[in-house]
Amino acid sequence: MFKSNRILLPLILILIFLPKPFSLGSPVQEQSLNRPDPSQKFRPYHGYYDVRNLHYWTSAVFTGVHGYAMAGFWILCGFGFGIFVMVSKNLNVDSASTEHSDSYNCILVFILVLFTSLVIIVSGIVLAANRSYHRRAWKLKQTLLGGVDDARRTIRRVTGAMNEMHQRLYPYDETMCFRLNSTSIKLKNESETIRRIAAKNRHSIDLALRISYGTTAGVVSISLITVVAALVLLLLHWRPGFIMIIFICWFLTALCWALAGFHFFLHTFTEDTCAALDGFEQSPKNNSLRSILPCVNHVSADSIMIEIGSGIHSFVNELNKKITKLDGLMGLDDQHEEPLRKFTKVCNPFSGAPEYKFDPGRCSKDTIPIGEISEVLEKITCPRENSAGICDGGRKFLSEASFIMAQAYTLSIQGLINVLPDLQRLTHCSFIEETFSDVLHHQCRPLRVSVRLLWSSMVSLSIGMMVLEVGWIAKAYQNKGRSFSMGSIIPKAI
């Protein structure tokens, strides 16, 4: 009865745990990108979304080139204007301003106050959008790393079951136990590698988010303070301080443009990520994300699970036949051995050929899990103390050593059945697919909205700062050589 048990279990374990070659999907149906790549002398990048590819990153970062170019242009304009002022001063060029009417002064001040108010409002929007985006990005990081932690917990459950199987079967099959131990060590090493990579990426992502959030918040906050200070100094008519504020804000405006370019890169990366997740959900076999996931493809995964299901299904059917024959050998009748007869069926949680799907709910109430078969065998086991080997009139004929061995194998198979859902999740990468689905359906849209608002509001702030700079310079030249009363915008009559 138990010889087939000893032969079949190693076969099942080999089917599960021997290394399988990965079969990665080819992203032939996914639309490739077409962006200039600075790292390839600006030749177009025709690849796909791939965070491991340096050319993808350089092409994505380059999408913010308009912001970077405006920052460089504004810095060059600043140097050019500074050289012009110095040359004019050295050549004693008369830069006395033309007399303007009081209404002209009032209109210019009104424009400056209006744009200052707009810059203050837009700065608040940028700060709010920056906070919203990074809160959502932080949540996205937690979701993705949570999927990694879920994978590690799943691996721990599988290795725990394997260790229990190793302890039970070691006295009976050392070769199989060696394979179990070897596979368990590999899985533990894989879990440790996942933990190490996750910790490294967690630190890198945290650092990137903090730098991005802190830089944006710092530049915008300082710009906000300097804009308000410029308006106050303009009304106080403290010319040296006002000129100094102009130079500071010029540099801050360039930084705002650079951040606008960086935020457009974030917008591009967010769009690429969500588009890749959407493509992965629609066609996981033909998506670029498949190439960076350590998963067996669906065809191989299904083949593995069918092999496992077929082995256990056949074993349970054979076991039930043996138990039926055992009933006949014992000559049981309903009056004498009713407690034994009600346990004469073992639950078979797998459907038949060809799919062999795992479904614990298909077991009827009058069956028991294979792990409880020892309760049946115990009723026909003869204690070791009985030297004659004949117990209860010959009805207990199974030796205690055979009972212990049978118990070890049946409990091992039950342990394998218990972790089968975890094996399915590992082979099908279900934990990754569930994580991706959660991000796509619950986080992508608000993340897109927040990064779009952040980028557009930063562009608006940069434009507003440029207009203010030009207005401040015009006002500084207009007020040169004139005398004002404190808080007045109308110069004193000469």
Beta strands, then each sheet from edge to edge (+ up, - down):
strand 1: 35-37
strand 2: 43-45
strand 3: 381-382
strand 4: 398-399
sheet 1: 1+ 2-
sheet 2: 3+ 4+
end
